Amino acid sequence: MIVVETAIDIARPSAEVFDFVADQTNAPRWQHGLVEVERVTPGPIGVGTEHVVVRRFAGRRLSSRNRYTDYVPGRYVAFEFPEGWARGRASYLVEDVGPALARLWSRVELDVGGVLAPVLARVLERDTRADEAVPRSLLGATAPRAAVANGHAR
């Protein structure tokens, strides 16, 4: 199991930060390797919302689905990857830490198994570090907080 956790402070109201990260169609704008995300369920975002996610990895296009399993508007969204090349869970938690300052926590747990696991763990850690800069530039974040990968602080 690969586990990566990060936290960054973003100089925006928490509701704005949450709306941005909870809309998975924004993810290709800030997550390295994501080519496209398409919402495949109608209606507003909430528990049960599903997406088709296309990622480029090692020169290949890999497709999977995610499904929202928990949703607290303005605060928390969790989703699972029940099928595809990697199975697992991910979540975003947004907290107010000051006037117009939000902390975005993200957690990803992936089970890829086999010989790809160590390689994917290194790639995921590297990409997560690079991805931290993008929401800050899109939304106006301050310096990153500690990130944890596979239980070890980075």
N, C-alpha and C positions, 0 to 999 in steps of 0.2 A: 504494500500500500504506500503510495506517494502522498505526502501531506505537505502543503505549502500554505502558510498563513502570512498575511501582510496587514499593515495598518498605515494609513497616511492621513494627514490633516489637510483639508481642502478649504480654502477661503471662500466658502459659499454657504448659504443656508442649507441645513441638512435635508430639507424636503427637495431642494433642487438636485442635490447630489444623489439622493435615493431615486428620484424619478429617472435620472440619467442611467444609473447602473441597473435598475430593475427592468428597464426596457432593453432586453437582450439584443435587439436590432442595432443598438449603439455599440455593442461589443467589438465589432471589427475596427471601429475607430480607435480603440485603445488596447486591444489585446493582440499581441504578436502572434502571427500564424493563423489567425482567424480570417477566412476569406469572405464568408457570408453567414448571416443568421437570418432565418425566415420564420416568423411566427406562423404556426399552422392551425391555431385555434382561434375562433372568432371571439369578439367581445373584449371587455377590459382585462388588464393583467390581473392575475390572482392565482390561487391554488388551482392546479389543473392546466394552466397555460403551458403550451408545448411549442418547441422550436426545432427546426432542422438546422444543425450547425455543421459548417464545412470548414475544416482546418487543413492547412498545408503543413506536412511534416515529412522530413527527409525526401523532399521532392514529389511527394504523393498528396493527392487530395483525399482526405478521410472524412466521411460523413457520419454523423451520429444525431441523436435526438436528446433533448432535455425536457424535463417536466417539472413545473413548480410544485413543491410539496408543502411549503409553508410561505405565508405572505402576510406581513403586518404593514399596511400602507404607511409610507414615510419612514419606516424603520428597518425592516428585515425581510429578506427573501432568501429562500433555500430551494435548491432544485437538484434533481438527480439525473444521471446519465444511465438509464436502465439497459441500454443496448448499444452496440457499435464497437469500435476498436478499443475503447476504454470505458470502463464502468466506474461509477463513483457518485460523489455528491459535491456540491459547492454552495456557498452562501455569501451574502453581503449583509453587513450590519452597519447602519449609519447612526452615529450619536452626535448630539450637540455638545461641543466642548467650549463654546464661547459665542458671543454675538457674531453671527454670520461666519461661524467656523464649525465645520463638521469633521468628524473622524470616520473614515471608511475602513472597516475591517473586511477582509476577504479571506475565505478558507476554501481550499480545493483538496479533495481526497479522491485519488484515482487508483484503480486496481487494473493494471495492464498485464501483469504476470509475464512469465517467460523471459526471454533474453532481452527484450526491449525495456524492461523495467529500469535498470540502472541508467541506460542512455536517456530514456524519457525523463527520469528524475532530474538529471543534470540540465537537460534542455528546458524543462518546466521551471526550474529554479532560475536559470539565466533569463528566460523570457519574462518571468514575474518581476525580476529586478528592472528590466528594461521597460516593462509595462507601467511600473509605478510612476514614471515621469509623464506619461501621456495624460492621465486624468488631471494631473496638476496643471499641465499646460492648457488643456481644454476647459477646465473649470476654475483654475486659479488656486492651486494647493501650495501649502508651505512645505517644509522639509519632511521627508518620510520618517516614520517611526520604525521601531524594530520589526523585522520580518523573521519568521521562523519557517524552516524547511525541514521536513522529516524529524521534527522535534528538536532541532538545533538552531540556535539564534544565528542570524547572519549578520 
